[in-house]
């Protein structure tokens, strides 16, 4: 590896604001940084008296530096975070959990729908949030369903109704699909929802009290009682969500460090209500300072593409950071309103900060306790299998019904436990139905035949089955071309098929591995086996259901694949197609009156 000529590079480097990308010998971006004065900042990496070990290691791997100039420091900050997200450099602090936050969507239909939403805002309507988790959205939707009878069903299901569904019977929907409510009354409930979600619940209660009094004066006691129940539920929900304070909108950021792990806890307050909270565990290079960690987190969290809606007007920090001014300017620019970052030591906000710090510390303790349990299981499994290390394990399982719709699953565990991103399913084809041995060989071929990256070769492969499946797996690996050879272990169920009575087989089933039923290592094997089984069964059920759905429509002469897809999409799946009457079938694009009658008669003759 040729040494990077930093002296020559620095001579030509601009003094303007910008972003720099450091590359290694393979051309991979290993660090992204930004600077108000590029020449000064980049020069600081090549001083002779650097004591920071992390910086020394970084500099030793630099083979080239790319630079992008910007007009302002704010532009540099925005570009830096976009590039960190794109390249995920190994020497940057990385916010791994950067999924888009969920919102509540109120659609713009004639009869608007309340729904969970995550991702790009392509659907027309109003978006409320963001919420800290999917659970927070689901809980809010569940509570609102009890108070405001606004539909939450899918559009296809709504269009296909010919009579009220169960939600109407439970008084959780006013059934606009079958005209059980007037458009004006439904619009009134939608308006209440809109006001409630924008923090105007006091206005909603005032309107409802007025409506209840009017109903009483008109001797409409049934309506008065119904509105009274709405008011009581709404007040109860208010009590559960309200906080004792005067701050309508802010984020409180807590920070904790324990035993080498850093936790950042975010407490979100909107419209005088606690929306919820969440703890993040950034991926942190060794010897990173607390200021570096917090600064990187704030940038990646708030400056991520599409994150504008999550920016609070006030962000309370656990300690001072040098870039709070530049970050505040950037957030003000992209949110188009004044955003301030501050540290507080007294008052209500300081109490919230104390709570956020406490939660960050507690989350670290819980995570480390869980990790300690995982580490103990891995350590015992390494000793039992006599392996130097286990960094990756995979498990295969086969699922089918009487030999049909065979699906193979492969689940992956790494040092942190299940790695769901690496899970794979394979539709098994070209074998005799019910031949589990051939199915296992098919799955292994699919998984490993085109494997190039040796780091993806597992240390252990578990085969859910007995001697036959294990023997077929060993036969496949007899022609293995890679240097690293995984250990193959068969997991055969006991005679009563109860957990703890499994037999672990190696060497084609000629040897067994003795293990106590309460051994942590066996619990780990059971976990990966059960995950593989669950994943295979889920894939098999999906395939079977899809086949059943298609085959019923395929029997109808004149209904080809395009018409089948249109019917299922327009009417919300096979259940909607079966529930539809002839008039509703006629409304499906491409379905003539004669075809609608033919489909209806065929499905109901079958039913």
N, C-alpha and C positions, 0 to 999 in steps of 0.2 A: 504494500500500500504506500503510494507516494505521499510525502508530507505536504500539508496544505501551506502554500506560501502566503501567510496572512499579511506580511509586511507589504508585499506588492498589491494585494487586494485592498488594504486599508488606504493606500495612496489615492486610489480612484474612487473611494466610497464617498457618497454625498453626505452632507450634514443636515439634510431635510428630514421631515418625519417619514416613517415608512415601516415596512415589515420585512424581516429577514428569515430565510429558511435555510437551516444547516443540513447538509446531506452527507451520508457516509459513502464508503467505497462502492456500494451497490446502487448508488443514486437514490436511496431511500431517504425521505425527510425524517430526521431524528429530533429536530427541535424547531419550533416556530416562536418568534418573539417580535415585539413591536417597540418602537422608540420614537421619542420626540426629536432626538438628535442621533441619527443612525451611526455616524462615525464614532461618536463618543461611546455609545452603547456597545457596538460590536468590538471596538478596541478594548473594552474592559475585560473581554473574555481571554485576551492574549497577554495579560500582564504577567510578569515573572513571579509575583508574590501572591498568587491565588491560593487561599487556604481551604476553600470549599471543595471537598472531594468530588461532589456531584459534578461541579463545573469542570474540574480537571479531567474526569472520565469523558464528559461530553466533548471537550476540546480535542482530546486524543483521538476521537472518532470522526472529526470533521475532515472531509475531503473537498468540499466545495460549499459556497454560500450563494444563494439567490436572493436578490433584493427587489422589492416593489416599493416605489415612492408613492406617498399620498399627500394630499393637500394639507390635512390637519392631523393632529394626534387622535382625534375622535374617529376619523376614517381609518387610521391605522389600527385602532382598537377593534373596530368592527371587522376589518379584514383578517386580523390575527385570529379572532375566534372562529371565523368561517373556515380558515385554513387548518386550525387545530381539529375542528370537527371533521374535515375532509381527510386529513392525513393521519390523525391519531398518533402523533410522534411519541416515541418511547421515553423521551426525557422531559416531556411536558406533563403537568398535572392534568389528568383527564377525568371529566365528569361522565362516567359510564352510563348512568341512568338518565338519559336526556330525551326520553319519549315525550311526545306532545301531550300536554295536559288535557284532561277531559272537560267538556262543557255541557251545559244543558241547552238543547236546541228547541225553539218554538217555531215551527214551520209556518210558511205563509200560505197554506192551503185555505180553501173555503172553510173547512173545519180544521184549524191548526192542530198539530200533534206535538206533544211533549216527548223529547227523546234524548238519550245519551248520544254524545257526539265526540269523536276524537279525529284529528287529522285536518286536511284542507277543508275550507268552508265553501264547498261547491253547492250545497243545498241552500235554497233561498229561505231566509227566515232570520230570527233574532237569536244571538248566541249569548249565554249568560255564564260567567265564570271568570277565570279558570278555577277548577276545583283541584285539590291536591292529589286526589286518587279516584279511581273508578268507583271504589266503595262509597266515597262521599257523594258522588253523583247518584248512585243507585239508591242510597238512603234518602237523599232529598227527593228523588222521584217517587219513592215509595210513600213518603210522608205526604207529599203534595197530592198523590192519587187519592188519599183519604179525605183531603180537604176540598180539592177542586176537581170536579168530575170531568176533566178534559182527557180526551183519548190519548193513549200511549202506544197503541197498536201500530204495526207496520201498515204502510199505505195499501199494499196488495191485499192484506187481510181485511182492511177497512172497506175496500171496494167490493169484496166478494160476499159481504154479509147480506143475508136475507132475513135474519132475525137477531135480536140482541144476544151478545155473548155473556159469559159468566160475570165479567166485570160490571155489567149493568145490574145484574142481580145482587151483586155485592155493594152496589151504590158507589162504585169507584169510576164509573163512566156514565155519561148521560146518553149514550148510544145515538150520536148524530148520524151514524151510518144508516140507520133505519128510521130517521126522523122522529125519535122519541123526545127530542128537545127542539125548540124553535131556534132559528139562526141567531136571533137577538139575545136569547138567554145563554146560548153557547158562547157568543162573543163576549158577553158580560163576564163569564167565568174565565175566559182567556185573558181578559183585561185584568182580572184579579191576579192571575198567575204572573202576568207581566209586571204588575206593581210589586208583588211580593218578591220576585226575583231581582228587582232593582232597589230593594231595601225600603219599600214604601208600605210595609205591612200594617202600620198604624192607619194609613189611608184606607186599606182594604177593610180593616175591622170597623172603621167609622162608616164606610159604605154599607157593610153588612148589617150593622146596628140599625141604620136608617131603613134598610130594606125589611128587617124583621119587624120594626115598629109599624111600618106601612101595612105589612101583611096582617098584623094583629088588629089594626084599626078596621081592616076590610073583612075581619073575621075568617081570614084564611090561615087557620091555626096550624094546618099541616105544613104549609110553606114556612111559617114563622118558626116552627120547631126544627125544620130542616136547616134554616139559616142559623138558628141558635147553636146547633151542633157544629156547624162550620166555624162559628166564632170561637167556641170552646176549644176545638182542635187547633185552630190557628194560634190562640193564646198559649196553649200548651207547647206547641212547636217553638213559639217565640222564646218561651222561658228556657227551653233546652238549648237554644242556639245563642241567646244573647250573652254578652259579656258586660261586666261592670266597668265601664269606661267611656271616654268621650271620643275615642279615635275611630273614625269611620273606615279608614283604609290604610293598612301598612303591612309590611312583611318584617318579621323579627327573625334574625339569623343567629342561631346559637352555634357554638363551636366547642369541641372537646377532643382531647388527645389522650389515649390510654394504651400502653403496651404496644406502641408502634402503629396503632390504627387511629385514623382521623375521621371524626364524624361531624357533619354539618346538618343541623336541624332547622328546618324552615317552618315557621308558624305564620299562616296566612289569615289576615283579618280583612273582611270586605263588608261594607254596609253594616258596621257595628256587630258583625257576626263572625265567629271563628269558623272558617270553611274547613279547617283541618290542618294537619301538619305532616311532615315527612322528613326522614333522616336520609342523607346521602353519604356514601363512602367513596370519595374520589380515589382514583388510582394515582398514588403519589410516589415519585422517585425518592430514593433515599436522601436524607439530609435536607429536604425541602423545609423552608421556614413556614410558620403559621401564616404570616402575611402573604407569602407566595400562594399557599393553598387557598386561602380565602379569596384573594384577588382573582385567581384562575377560576374558582367556582362561580363567583359572581358574574364574571365575563361570559363564561360558557352557558350559564343558566339563563341570564337575562338577555344576552345578545344573540341567542340561537335564532335561526330563521323561523319566522312565525310565532315568536315568543312575545310579541308586542302586548298581547292581551293579558299577560301575567305580570306586567310591571306595575308595582304599587307606587303611589305618590311619595311614600316615605318608607325607607328601608333602614331598619335599626341594626347596626353592626355590633359584634361583640368586642371589637378593638379597632383602633385606627389603622387604615391602610394608606399607603402613599398615593395610590391612584384613585382615591374616592372622588376627587374633583373631576378628573377626565372621564371616569365611568359615569358620574352623574350627568355630565354634559352629553355623553353618548346616549344615555337612557332618555334624557329630555328630548333629544333630537328625534329619536326613532318613535317615541310614544306621543310626541307633539304636545307635551304638557310638562310642567316643572316637576322634576324628580330629585329628591334629596337623599343622601346617604349620611347617617350620623351615628355617633356613639353617645349613649345616655348613661347617666350614673344615678339619677334620682327619678322618683315619680312612678306612675303606672307603667310606662314603657320599660323602665328598668326592671320592674317585676316580671313583665313578659319576657324580657331578655334572660333573666335568671331562670325562668321556667324553660325557655328554649335550650339554654346551656345544660340544664339538668337532664332534659330529654335526650340531648346529643350524647351525654355521658352514659345514660342508661341504655341507649340503643347500641353503643359500642360494647357494653358489658354483655348484653344479650347476644349480640353477634359473635363475640369471642367465646361465650359459653357454648354456643351451637357449634362453632368451629372446633373448639376443644374436643367436643364429642365426636365430630367427624374425624379429627386427627387421631383420636384414640382408636377408632374403628380401623382406619387405614394402617396404623402402626401394627395392630394385631394381625391384620390380613397379610401385611408384608412378611411378618414373622411366620405365619402359618404356611404361606405359599413359598417361603424362602426366597423372596425377591429383595434386591437391594433398594428398589424404589418403585412406587406406583403413582404415575402422574396421569394415566388415562386408562379407563376400562370401558369395554363395550359389551353389550348383551343382546343376543338375538332370540326372537320367539316367532312362532308361526301360529296363525289363527285362520280357521275356515269352518264352514258348516257342511258336514258330510262331503268334504272334498271340494266344495264350491266356494268361489270368491276368496281364494287364498291370498292372505296378506302376510308379509314378513316385516318385523319391526327390528330396528337397531337403536338402542338408547346409549347415551354416552355419559359417563361420570368422570369428572376431573378432580383435582385436589379440593375443590370447593363443594363437591357434591354433583347433583344432576346438571348437565350442560344442555338445556333444552334446545338451544339453537342448532346443536349438532345432531339432534334426533332425525331419523329417516325412516320412511316406510317404502316398501316395494310391493307392487302388484305382481304376484307370481304367475307366470304364464309358461306354456310349453312343457308342462309336466303332467303326469297322470294324477287325476284328482285324489287327494288324500295321502299322497306320497310325501310325508313330512321330511324324509331324508333328502329327496330331490329338491324340495322347497328350500331346505337349509343351504344346500349347495348353490342354488339359484341366488339366494340372498347374499352369500359370501362373495360370489362372482360379481354381483352388482356393486357391492360395497368396496371391494379391494382390487378388482382387476385393473382399474385405471388410476390407482393410487400412486401419486408422485412424491408428495411431501412425507418424508419419513417420520416427522414429528407427529403425524396423525396416526401412526401405527400404535395401537394400544399395547400396554404392558400385559394386560389380561383380557381374554375374551371368554365370556360366560355363554354357554349354550343351554337354553332352557329345554332339557330333555335328557334322555338316557344314553346308553352306549351307542345306539344306532346313529343318533344325531351327532354325537361327539366323534364317532368314527368317520362320518362323512366330512366333518369339519377338518379332522386331521388329514384326511385324504386330500382335501383341497390345499392345505398348507404344505403338503409334501413337495410341491413344486414351487415353493415360495422363493422369489428372486431377491428380496430385500435382505439387508444385513440383520436388522432387528427382527426377532421371531417372538410373537406373542405367546404367552402361556394359555393353553386351551383347557377350560374347566367345564365339565358338564354338571348341571344342577338337576338331579333326578328327584322327583317328589317321593316322599315316604309312602308306606303302604296305606296309611289313613289320610294322606295328602294334607296333613296338618303342618303349619309353620313350626320349624324347629326340628322336624324329622327328615329334612332333606339329606340326600347323599351327594357328596361332592366327588366327582370322578375325574381322573386324569389318565394319561397314557391309554387312550381308547377305552377306558372303563376298566382296565386291568388293576388299577390302584384306586383306593378311596382315601379321602382326607378326613381324618376324624376331627370333629368339632362339637363342643358342648352346645346344647340348645339355647343357652343364654349368653353365648359368646358375642361380644360386640362385632367381631369380624363377620359372624354369620348374619347378624342383623343387617350389616352393610350389603351382603350378598342377597339377602331377601329383598332389600329395598330396590336394588338394581334389577333383580328378576321380576319383582312386582311391577316396576315401571315399564319394563319391556312388555310384560303381559298386558297391562292396561293400554299401552300405546298400540299394540297389535290388534286388540279387540276393538278399540275405537275405530281404527282404520277399516277393519273388516265389516263392522256394522254400517259405517258410512257407505262402503262399496255395495253392501247388500241392499241397503235402503234405496240407493241410487238406481240399482238394477231393477228393483221391484217397481219403483216409480216409472221408470222408462218402459218396462215391459208391458205394463197395463195400458199405456197410451199407444205403444207400438202395435197392439192387437187391432187397433182401429184403422180400417182401410182408408187411406187418404190423409192420415196424420203422419207427416214425415218429421225428420229431426228438427227442422226449422219451426214448424207449427208446434211441436212438443215444447221447445224452448220458450216460444212466445206464450203459450198457455201457462206454463209453470211460472214464468216471470211475472206475467200480468196478474195472475190470480193468487200468487203467493205460495207456490208449491202444490203438491198433489192434494193436500188436504183442502186447499182453496178450490182446486178444480172439481173435486168431488162434491163440495158444498155448493158450488155455483148452480143456479137454475139456467134454463135455456136462454132467457133474456140476458143474463149476465155473460153467458158464453158468447152470445152474438156480438157483444161489445168488444171482444178480444180482436185486435187487428188480424185480418187474414182469415177469420172464421165466418163463413156464410151461415144464414139461417138453417139451411139443410144440414151443414156440417155440425152446427151447434146441437141440433136435435139428435144427430147420430152419436155424437160424443156423450151427451146426457144419457141417452137410452142405453148405450154400451156400459157406461160406468155404473148405472143403477141396476142393470140386469146382473152385473158382476157382484154388486153389493148385496 
